[in-house]
Amino acid sequence: MSALTSLARLEAVATGRAQPLATVRHCHLAEAPLVMVPLKLAGEAAAPLAVMLGTRPSAPALLVVPQPRNRDLRFAFAADLAKVVLDHVEAGRGSVEQLPPGRDGEAKTRYSDAPQLLVPNRGGVAFLRMLGRSTRFRRTEGPYAVDAAVPALGRWLTWFTERHDHPGSSLLLAMTEVLRLHWATGQSSLEDGNLAALLGWIDPPDGMDGPAAAALAEDPVACPPAGPATDPTFDNEVLAPAIAAYNEGAPQAEEKIHRALESQLAPTWELMWRAVRLLRELPEGASVPARWERDRDAFTYYHQTFGEGYPQARRDPPVRAARRLHDLERAQESYEAQRAFDDPLVMAEHRLAGQAFGGVVTECDPTRLDESGKRPRLRPYLRVGTEDPVQLEPGTTVCSADRPALKGRVVEVGAGGVLLELTGGMGRRLTPEPGTIPQVGDRVCFTSRVADSWGAARFPDREETPWTHGGPTEDYVPTDEDAAEEWS
C-alpha cells in the first residue's frame, strides 16, 4: 500500500466517506454489459445453483438448478446459460472495421465492439473459470452427451477469465476490484471484498456514514452475500428444506426454490447497477480507448478462429506458459504507466515513491547538439527545479507525463533540481519542432514509468526447446560400453 493510499484510508476513517484514488475511470464500460450474479452450492467447487443476469437493470433473467447434484439438471442449466451468453457474444460484435494492411501486407479486420461481462467479486471470476473448465470438454455425441452450446459456453468462459488476468483488460470485470481501484475506504482490504460494504463507504444512504452503512451490509438478512458462496443460515434454514421437498416431489417445490434464490440475488443485482452508475460518472481515461482496441483485437481473433480451434488445454505447455507470463508482465508495466499518464492522483503516488518528479523548468538549452559521434544529434538540456524526493539514478530513462513521446535521460540530481538530456520526441531535424520542448517557467512532470518499455521476447520453437521444457524427446545413447551394458 502506497503512502497516498494510506493517507486516503485515514481520511476516509476521519470523514466517514470513501476518498477518491483516481480522477478518471481506468476501465471501459460498455453501453449494455452483461451483468452476472452467480451462486454455487456450498461444498461443491463447480455446482451451479443459480445466476441472475441481463443487460438492463429492469430486466434480469434468473436461471436456477433446483437440484445441483443432478447431472442432467446442471447441464440443462448450462445450456440455458449458454444461450444467453452466446447471444450476448454475437450481439456485442458490432460491425466489421477494415484496418490498414499489416507488415505482412495482409488486410486485417476488427469488430467495432466487444462483449463485456460484469461479476460482483473475484469469487465470481473464479466460479466462471471453474464452470468453463467443467463444460468445455463435454461431448455432444455418444453417452452422456450434452447440448452443443455447452462446450462452446465453456470455451468462451475460459477465454473471458483468461483475459481477466491480462492487466488493463475490460472484457471481464469484478466490480469490487474496479471500485477499489478508484476509491479508498476506511475498512480493511478483506472487508472491501464485500460489495455491499464497499458501496456503503462510497455511496452511503441518506442520513448514514460509511461505517454505519458497511455494518448494515454485514447483516446477511438485510443484505445477502454477493456470491458465489451463499449464507450458511440461508442454506440450513431455507435452501436445504426446499431442495429436500423438491427431491420428494412436493408440489410447487421448484417455485419455492426459485423465489428463495431470487431473494438472495436481487439485492446484489441492484448493487451491481448502482456501482455501474457511480463509475459512469467518472470521465474515461485517455488511454482506455486504446486498451479497449486491444480487447477488441483479441475478441475478433478468437471469434473468427473459434470454429478452427480446440478447447483450451488444462495446463499450458512450458513455452506457451513462458510467453504468456512475459506478455502479462509487459502489459502490467504498460498499464501502470498509462494510468499514471492519465491521472495526476496516480502520478502523485509515483512522485512520493521517488520514481517521478514535477516542478518548474529553470534552465533550457533547446538547440544543444551532441557531436561526439559520426553525426551530430539534437540533445537539448533541461533543468527542472523540484522538491520531490527523487530516487532516480543518472542514466535513467524518463518521459514527460503530459506528452510521453518526449523522452530524456537523467544527467544529474542535485540541490538545483534534476538535469535532463532530452533524447526523443522533438522531431528528426537538428532543430526542435515548435512546441516540443518545455520553456523556462513551464511546469512539467517526468517519470521513469515508460509505456511499452519492454520489447517483445523471442521464444524458441518446440523443435528447438529442450525435452525438459516441452520439446521433443531425444533417444538416450550410452557413452561407453559399461553404460551400454547397464542400460540394456
C-alpha positions as CSV (number, residue, x, y, z in Angstrom):
1,M,0.0,0.0,0.0
2,S,1.4,3.4,-1.0
3,A,1.7,6.4,1.2
4,L,-1.1,8.2,-0.7
5,T,-3.4,5.2,-0.4
6,S,-2.7,5.0,3.3
7,L,-3.5,8.8,3.7
8,A,-6.7,8.3,1.7
9,R,-7.7,5.5,4.1
10,L,-7.1,7.7,7.1
11,E,-9.1,10.5,5.6
12,A,-11.9,8.0,5.0
13,V,-11.9,7.0,8.6
14,A,-11.9,10.6,9.7
15,T,-14.7,11.7,7.4
16,G,-16.8,8.5,7.3
17,R,-16.8,8.5,3.5
18,A,-14.6,6.8,0.9
19,Q,-11.9,9.0,-0.6
20,P,-11.1,9.1,-4.4
21,L,-7.9,7.4,-5.6
22,A,-8.5,8.5,-9.2
23,T,-9.8,11.4,-11.1
24,V,-10.7,9.4,-14.2
25,R,-12.1,6.0,-14.9
26,H,-9.4,3.5,-15.8
27,C,-11.6,0.9,-17.4
28,H,-14.0,0.7,-20.3
29,L,-17.8,0.3,-19.6
30,A,-19.9,-1.0,-22.4
31,E,-23.3,0.6,-23.1
32,A,-25.0,-2.7,-22.3
33,P,-22.7,-5.0,-20.3
34,L,-23.9,-8.5,-19.3
35,V,-24.1,-8.4,-15.5
36,M,-23.9,-11.8,-13.9
37,V,-24.5,-12.7,-10.3
38,P,-23.7,-16.4,-9.8
39,L,-24.4,-18.7,-6.8
40,K,-23.0,-22.1,-6.2
41,L,-23.8,-24.9,-3.9
42,A,-21.9,-24.9,-0.7
43,G,-19.2,-27.5,-0.5
44,E,-19.2,-28.0,-4.3
45,A,-16.5,-26.4,-6.4
46,A,-18.4,-26.2,-9.7
47,A,-22.0,-27.0,-8.8
48,P,-24.1,-24.0,-10.1
49,L,-27.1,-23.1,-8.0
50,A,-28.4,-20.0,-9.7
51,V,-27.4,-17.0,-11.7
52,M,-29.2,-13.7,-12.3
53,L,-28.1,-12.0,-15.4
54,G,-29.0,-9.4,-18.0
55,T,-28.0,-6.3,-19.8
56,R,-30.7,-3.9,-18.3
57,P,-31.3,-3.2,-14.7
58,S,-35.1,-3.6,-15.1
59,A,-35.0,-6.9,-17.0
60,P,-33.0,-9.6,-15.1
61,A,-33.2,-13.2,-16.0
62,L,-33.0,-15.9,-13.3
63,L,-31.6,-19.4,-14.1
64,V,-32.0,-21.9,-11.3
65,V,-30.8,-25.5,-10.7
66,P,-33.4,-27.0,-8.3
67,Q,-31.1,-29.9,-7.5
68,P,-27.4,-29.1,-8.2
69,R,-26.3,-32.6,-7.6
70,N,-28.4,-33.9,-10.5
71,R,-26.1,-34.0,-13.6
72,D,-28.9,-33.7,-16.1
73,L,-30.3,-30.6,-14.4
74,R,-26.9,-29.0,-14.1
75,F,-26.2,-29.3,-17.8
76,A,-29.7,-28.2,-18.7
77,F,-28.8,-25.1,-16.7
78,A,-25.5,-24.8,-18.6
79,A,-27.4,-25.0,-21.9
80,D,-29.8,-22.2,-20.8
81,L,-26.9,-20.1,-19.6
82,A,-25.1,-20.7,-22.9
83,K,-28.0,-19.3,-24.9
84,V,-27.8,-16.0,-23.0
85,V,-24.0,-15.7,-23.0
86,L,-23.5,-16.7,-26.7
87,D,-26.3,-14.4,-27.8
88,H,-24.5,-11.6,-25.9
89,V,-21.3,-12.5,-27.6
90,E,-22.8,-12.3,-31.0
91,A,-24.7,-9.1,-30.2
92,G,-21.6,-7.5,-28.9
93,R,-19.6,-7.8,-32.1
94,G,-20.9,-4.7,-33.7
95,S,-19.9,-4.0,-37.3
96,V,-16.6,-5.1,-39.0
97,E,-13.9,-2.4,-39.4
98,Q,-11.4,-2.7,-42.2
99,L,-7.8,-1.9,-40.9
100,P,-4.7,-1.0,-42.9
101,P,-2.6,-3.9,-44.0
102,G,0.0,-5.1,-41.6
103,R,3.7,-5.7,-42.2
104,D,2.9,-8.9,-44.0
105,G,0.7,-7.0,-46.4
106,E,-2.5,-8.9,-45.5
107,A,-5.7,-7.0,-44.9
108,K,-7.0,-7.1,-41.3
109,T,-10.4,-6.6,-39.8
110,R,-11.6,-5.7,-36.3
111,Y,-15.0,-5.7,-34.7
112,S,-16.3,-2.3,-33.8
113,D,-17.3,-3.5,-30.3
114,A,-16.9,-6.5,-28.0
115,P,-19.0,-8.2,-25.3
116,Q,-18.3,-7.3,-21.6
117,L,-19.2,-9.4,-18.5
118,L,-19.5,-7.9,-15.0
119,V,-19.5,-10.0,-11.9
120,P,-19.6,-8.9,-8.2
121,N,-16.2,-10.0,-7.0
122,R,-13.1,-12.2,-7.6
123,G,-15.0,-15.2,-6.4
124,G,-17.4,-14.7,-9.3
125,V,-14.5,-14.8,-11.7
126,A,-13.1,-17.9,-10.1
127,F,-16.5,-19.6,-10.4
128,L,-16.8,-18.7,-14.1
129,R,-13.3,-20.1,-14.6
130,M,-14.3,-23.4,-12.9
131,L,-17.6,-23.6,-14.8
132,G,-15.8,-23.1,-18.1
133,R,-13.3,-25.8,-17.3
134,S,-16.1,-28.2,-16.3
135,T,-18.1,-27.7,-19.5
136,R,-15.6,-27.0,-22.4
137,F,-14.5,-30.7,-22.7
138,R,-18.0,-32.2,-22.7
139,R,-19.0,-34.4,-25.6
140,T,-22.0,-33.6,-27.7
141,E,-22.4,-37.2,-29.0
142,G,-22.5,-40.6,-27.5
143,P,-23.1,-41.5,-23.9
144,Y,-23.7,-38.6,-21.5
145,A,-24.0,-36.1,-24.5
146,V,-24.8,-32.5,-23.7
147,D,-26.3,-29.7,-25.8
148,A,-23.9,-28.4,-28.4
149,A,-23.9,-25.0,-26.8
150,V,-22.5,-26.3,-23.5
151,P,-18.8,-26.8,-24.7
152,A,-19.0,-23.6,-26.6
153,L,-20.0,-21.8,-23.4
154,G,-17.1,-23.4,-21.6
155,R,-14.6,-22.2,-24.2
156,W,-15.9,-18.7,-24.1
157,L,-16.0,-18.5,-20.3
158,T,-12.4,-19.8,-20.2
159,W,-11.4,-17.1,-22.7
160,F,-13.1,-14.4,-20.7
161,T,-11.4,-15.4,-17.5
162,E,-8.0,-15.6,-19.2
163,R,-8.5,-12.1,-20.5
164,H,-9.4,-11.0,-16.9
165,D,-5.8,-11.9,-16.0
166,H,-4.5,-9.5,-18.6
167,P,-3.7,-6.1,-16.9
168,G,-5.9,-3.4,-18.2
169,S,-8.4,-5.6,-20.0
170,S,-12.1,-4.7,-19.6
171,L,-13.8,-7.8,-21.1
172,L,-14.5,-9.3,-17.7
173,L,-14.5,-7.1,-14.6
174,A,-15.0,-7.9,-11.0
175,M,-16.9,-4.9,-9.5
176,T,-15.1,-4.9,-6.1
177,E,-11.7,-4.7,-7.9
178,V,-12.8,-1.9,-10.1
179,L,-14.3,0.1,-7.2
180,R,-11.2,-0.4,-5.1
181,L,-9.1,1.0,-7.9
182,H,-10.9,4.3,-7.8
183,W,-11.8,4.7,-4.1
184,A,-10.2,4.1,-0.7
185,T,-12.4,3.1,2.3
186,G,-11.8,3.1,6.0
187,Q,-12.0,-0.7,6.3
188,S,-9.6,-3.5,5.6
189,S,-8.9,-4.9,2.2
190,L,-10.6,-8.1,3.2
191,E,-13.8,-6.2,4.1
192,D,-13.5,-4.3,0.7
193,G,-14.3,-7.7,-0.9
194,N,-17.9,-7.3,0.3
195,L,-19.6,-5.3,-2.5
196,A,-22.4,-4.0,-0.2
197,A,-19.9,-2.8,2.4
198,L,-17.7,-1.2,-0.2
199,L,-20.6,0.7,-1.7
200,G,-21.7,1.7,1.8
201,W,-18.4,3.6,2.1
202,I,-18.5,5.1,-1.4
203,D,-22.2,6.0,-1.6
204,P,-23.9,5.6,1.8
205,P,-27.7,6.0,2.1
206,D,-29.0,9.4,3.2
207,G,-28.5,10.0,6.9
208,M,-25.8,7.4,7.2
209,D,-22.0,7.4,7.1
210,G,-19.7,4.8,5.7
211,P,-19.1,2.7,8.8
212,A,-22.8,2.5,9.6
213,A,-23.7,1.6,6.0
214,A,-20.9,-1.1,6.0
215,A,-22.1,-2.5,9.3
216,L,-25.6,-2.8,7.9
217,A,-24.2,-4.6,4.8
218,E,-22.7,-7.3,7.0
219,D,-26.2,-8.4,8.0
220,P,-26.9,-11.4,5.8
221,V,-30.7,-11.0,6.2
222,A,-30.8,-7.3,5.1
223,C,-28.0,-7.8,2.5
224,P,-27.3,-11.4,1.4
225,P,-23.8,-12.2,0.2
226,A,-22.9,-11.2,-3.3
227,G,-21.9,-14.8,-4.1
228,P,-20.8,-17.2,-5.4
229,A,-21.0,-18.6,-1.8
230,T,-24.3,-18.4,0.0
231,D,-25.1,-17.6,3.6
232,P,-24.9,-20.7,5.9
233,T,-28.0,-19.7,7.7
234,F,-29.9,-19.4,4.4
235,D,-28.5,-22.8,3.4
236,N,-29.6,-24.6,6.5
237,E,-33.0,-22.9,7.2
238,V,-34.3,-22.2,3.7
239,L,-32.4,-23.9,0.9
240,A,-31.8,-27.4,2.3
241,P,-35.5,-27.9,3.2
242,A,-36.6,-26.6,-0.1
243,I,-34.3,-28.9,-2.1
244,A,-35.4,-31.8,0.1
245,A,-39.0,-31.1,-0.7
246,Y,-38.1,-31.0,-4.4
247,N,-36.5,-34.4,-4.1
248,E,-39.6,-35.8,-2.5
249,G,-41.7,-34.4,-5.4
250,A,-43.6,-31.9,-3.2
251,P,-45.9,-29.6,-5.2
252,Q,-44.6,-26.1,-6.1
253,A,-41.2,-27.0,-4.5
254,E,-39.3,-25.7,-7.6
255,E,-41.2,-22.4,-7.4
256,K,-40.2,-22.1,-3.7
257,I,-36.6,-22.7,-4.6
258,H,-36.9,-20.1,-7.3
259,R,-38.3,-17.4,-5.0
260,A,-35.8,-18.1,-2.3
261,L,-32.8,-17.8,-4.6
262,E,-34.3,-14.7,-6.2
263,S,-34.5,-13.1,-2.7
264,Q,-30.8,-13.8,-2.3
265,L,-29.7,-12.4,-5.7
266,A,-31.9,-9.4,-6.2
267,P,-30.1,-7.1,-3.6
268,T,-26.7,-7.8,-5.3
269,W,-28.3,-7.2,-8.7
270,E,-29.3,-3.7,-7.5
271,L,-25.8,-3.1,-6.1
272,M,-24.1,-4.0,-9.4
273,W,-26.1,-1.5,-11.4
274,R,-25.6,1.1,-8.7
275,A,-21.8,0.6,-9.0
276,V,-22.1,0.9,-12.8
277,R,-23.8,4.3,-12.4
278,L,-21.1,5.5,-10.0
279,L,-18.4,4.5,-12.4
280,R,-20.1,6.1,-15.4
281,E,-20.0,9.4,-13.5
282,L,-16.2,9.4,-13.8
283,P,-14.7,10.6,-17.1
284,E,-12.9,7.9,-19.1
285,G,-9.1,8.0,-19.0
286,A,-7.3,9.0,-22.2
287,S,-5.6,5.6,-22.6
288,V,-8.8,3.5,-22.0
289,P,-9.9,3.5,-25.7
290,A,-6.5,2.1,-26.8
291,R,-6.7,-0.7,-24.3
292,W,-10.3,-1.4,-25.4
293,E,-9.0,-1.6,-29.0
294,R,-6.6,-4.4,-27.9
295,D,-9.5,-6.2,-26.2
296,R,-11.5,-5.9,-29.5
297,D,-8.5,-7.2,-31.4
298,A,-8.3,-10.2,-29.1
299,F,-12.0,-10.8,-29.3
300,T,-12.0,-10.5,-33.1
301,Y,-9.2,-13.1,-33.5
302,Y,-10.8,-15.6,-31.1
303,H,-14.3,-15.2,-32.5
304,Q,-13.0,-15.6,-36.1
305,T,-10.9,-18.7,-35.3
306,F,-13.3,-20.2,-32.9
307,G,-14.5,-22.9,-35.3
308,E,-11.0,-23.9,-36.2
309,G,-9.6,-24.2,-32.7
310,Y,-9.8,-26.7,-29.9
311,P,-10.8,-26.3,-26.2
312,Q,-8.1,-24.6,-24.2
313,A,-5.7,-27.1,-22.6
314,R,-6.0,-27.7,-18.8
315,R,-2.3,-26.6,-18.5
316,D,-0.2,-24.5,-20.8
317,P,2.9,-26.2,-22.2
318,P,6.2,-24.7,-21.0
319,V,6.9,-22.4,-23.9
320,R,3.4,-21.1,-24.1
321,A,3.4,-20.5,-20.3
322,A,6.6,-18.5,-20.5
323,R,5.3,-16.5,-23.4
324,R,2.0,-15.8,-21.5
325,L,3.9,-14.7,-18.4
326,H,6.1,-12.4,-20.4
327,D,3.0,-10.9,-22.1
328,L,1.3,-10.3,-18.7
329,E,4.4,-8.6,-17.3
330,R,4.7,-6.3,-20.3
331,A,1.0,-5.5,-20.1
332,Q,1.3,-4.7,-16.3
333,E,4.2,-2.4,-16.9
334,S,2.4,-0.6,-19.7
335,Y,-0.9,-0.4,-17.7
336,E,0.7,1.2,-14.7
337,A,2.4,3.8,-16.9
338,Q,-0.7,4.6,-18.8
339,R,-2.7,5.0,-15.5
340,A,-0.1,7.4,-14.3
341,F,-0.2,9.4,-17.5
342,D,-4.0,9.6,-17.4
343,D,-4.4,10.5,-13.8
344,P,-2.5,13.1,-11.6
345,L,-3.6,11.3,-8.5
346,V,-1.9,8.1,-9.7
347,M,1.2,10.0,-10.8
348,A,1.3,11.5,-7.3
349,E,2.0,8.0,-5.9
350,H,5.0,7.7,-8.2
351,R,6.2,11.1,-7.2
352,L,6.0,10.2,-3.5
353,A,7.9,7.0,-4.2
354,G,10.7,9.0,-6.0
355,Q,10.0,7.4,-9.4
356,A,8.7,10.6,-10.9
357,F,9.2,14.3,-10.2
358,G,7.4,17.5,-11.0
359,G,8.5,21.1,-10.9
360,V,9.3,24.2,-12.9
361,V,11.8,24.5,-15.7
362,T,14.7,26.7,-14.5
363,E,17.2,26.3,-17.4
364,C,16.8,25.2,-21.0
365,D,19.2,24.8,-23.9
366,P,16.9,23.8,-26.7
367,T,19.5,23.8,-29.5
368,R,22.2,21.8,-27.9
369,L,23.9,19.2,-30.2
370,D,25.8,16.1,-29.3
371,E,28.7,15.9,-31.7
372,S,30.6,13.0,-30.1
373,G,29.5,10.6,-32.8
374,K,29.9,10.5,-36.5
375,R,26.8,12.7,-36.9
376,P,25.6,15.5,-34.7
377,R,22.4,14.7,-32.8
378,L,19.9,17.1,-31.2
379,R,20.2,16.6,-27.4
380,P,18.7,19.6,-25.5
381,Y,19.4,20.1,-21.8
382,L,16.6,20.8,-19.4
383,R,16.9,21.5,-15.7
384,V,13.8,21.1,-13.6
385,G,13.6,22.6,-10.1
386,T,11.7,20.2,-7.8
387,E,11.1,19.5,-4.2
388,D,10.1,15.9,-4.8
389,P,12.2,13.1,-3.2
390,V,13.8,12.0,-6.5
391,Q,15.3,8.4,-6.3
392,L,16.4,8.2,-9.9
393,E,20.0,7.3,-10.8
394,P,21.9,9.1,-13.6
395,G,21.3,7.4,-16.9
396,T,17.6,6.5,-16.1
397,T,15.3,6.9,-19.0
398,V,12.3,9.2,-18.3
399,C,9.4,10.6,-20.3
400,S,7.0,13.5,-20.0
401,A,3.7,12.8,-18.2
402,D,1.9,15.3,-20.5
403,R,3.5,14.0,-23.7
404,P,5.0,10.6,-23.3
405,A,6.7,10.8,-26.7
406,L,9.1,13.3,-25.2
407,K,11.8,11.2,-23.7
408,G,15.0,12.0,-21.9
409,R,17.9,10.8,-19.7
410,V,18.7,11.8,-16.2
411,V,22.2,13.5,-16.2
412,E,22.4,14.6,-12.5
413,V,20.2,15.0,-9.4
414,G,21.3,17.8,-7.1
415,A,20.2,20.7,-5.0
416,G,19.4,22.7,-8.1
417,G,17.0,20.1,-9.3
418,V,17.2,17.4,-12.0
419,L,19.2,18.0,-15.2
420,L,17.8,16.1,-18.2
421,E,19.2,15.4,-21.6
422,L,16.2,15.1,-24.0
423,T,16.6,12.2,-26.5
424,G,13.4,11.8,-28.4
425,G,10.0,13.3,-29.3
426,M,11.4,16.6,-30.8
427,G,11.4,15.8,-34.5
428,R,14.0,14.4,-36.8
429,R,15.9,17.5,-37.6
430,L,18.8,19.3,-35.8
431,T,16.4,21.9,-34.6
432,P,13.4,21.0,-32.4
433,E,9.9,21.3,-33.8
434,P,7.9,24.2,-32.3
435,G,6.2,23.4,-29.0
436,T,8.1,20.1,-28.4
437,I,10.5,21.4,-25.7
438,P,9.3,23.0,-22.5
439,Q,10.4,26.6,-21.9
440,V,11.8,28.2,-18.8
441,G,8.9,28.8,-16.4
442,D,6.8,25.9,-17.7
443,R,5.5,23.3,-15.1
444,V,6.4,19.8,-16.1
445,C,6.4,16.3,-14.8
446,F,8.7,13.5,-15.8
447,T,8.5,9.8,-14.8
448,S,10.5,6.6,-15.2
449,R,7.3,4.8,-15.9
450,V,7.7,4.5,-19.6
451,A,4.9,2.7,-21.5
452,D,5.9,-0.1,-23.8
453,S,9.5,-0.1,-22.4
454,W,9.7,-3.9,-22.7
455,G,10.5,-5.4,-26.1
456,A,8.8,-8.5,-27.3
457,A,10.8,-11.6,-26.3
458,R,11.7,-14.3,-28.7
459,F,10.9,-17.8,-27.6
460,P,12.3,-20.9,-29.3
461,D,10.1,-23.2,-31.5
462,R,9.2,-26.6,-30.0
463,E,11.8,-28.4,-32.1
464,E,14.5,-26.2,-30.6
465,T,13.2,-26.5,-27.0
466,P,14.9,-29.0,-24.6
467,W,12.8,-32.0,-23.8
468,T,12.8,-30.9,-20.1
469,H,10.7,-27.8,-21.2
470,G,8.2,-29.5,-23.6
471,G,10.4,-30.1,-26.6
472,P,10.9,-33.3,-28.5
473,T,12.5,-36.2,-26.6
474,E,15.9,-37.5,-27.6
475,D,17.0,-41.1,-27.7
476,Y,19.4,-42.0,-25.0
477,V,22.8,-43.1,-26.3
478,P,25.2,-44.5,-23.6
479,T,28.7,-43.0,-23.8
480,D,30.8,-46.2,-23.1
481,E,30.5,-50.0,-23.2
482,D,29.8,-50.3,-19.4
483,A,27.0,-47.8,-19.5
484,A,25.6,-49.5,-22.6
485,E,25.6,-52.9,-20.9
486,E,24.0,-51.5,-17.8
487,W,21.3,-49.6,-19.9
488,S,20.5,-52.8,-21.9
